[in-house]
Amino acid sequence: MKIWVDADACPAVIKEILFRAAERTGTLLTLVANHAVRVPASKFIRSVQVPSGFDVADNEIVKRLEAGDLVITADIPLAAEVIEKGGHALNPRGELYVEDTIRALLTMRDFMDTMRASGIDTGGPPALTHSDRLAFANSLDRFLAKIDDK
């Protein structure tokens, strides 16, 4: 099992949690972005830079993903592709996307996108809070522990 990170929009504090988890568990962690991403020197952590462009990083993650891998992303369409391919997707607020709810999330995302396109200001996501960071760390730990038990 590998962990892939949609690193273009991943908050630095979440990356730090992932770096510690990769070292602690010996899990290969790869950050994928369309710009250079600094990662600590580690045999478990690396980064991949892809060309700029719409969904280029997402497509690279999907291409390299294997069933059972974990992807860290807030991008709902990417999460849907990951689940379809047999992977797992966790957002930076600690929500594990699942097959039962991903379609509803995609529908809501598309609806909000349509509203924004028509000029309605829907606002952005709220800032990442301390409780969000804790929720992410706890969800990641539970996921990694479950994988270890198998």
Number of C-alpha atoms within 10 A of each C-alpha: 16 18 20 23 25 22 25 16 12 17 12 10 13 20 17 13 15 22 21 11 18 21 15 10 13 14 18 18 24 23 25 23 24 18 15 14 14 9 14 10 8 13 12 17 19 18 18 16 15 16 10 11 8 9 11 14 25 23 14 16 23 17 11 9 21 16 14 17 18 26 27 26 24 18 16 20 16 21 28 21 18 25 20 12 16 15 21 25 28 22 22 23 20 19 15 19 20 15 13 8 10 17 14 11 15 16 12 13 15 14 12 16 13 12 13 13 10 9 8 11 10 10 8 6 6 6 7 13 10 11 11 16 18 15 16 23 19 13 19 23 14 12 15 17 12 10 11 10 6 5
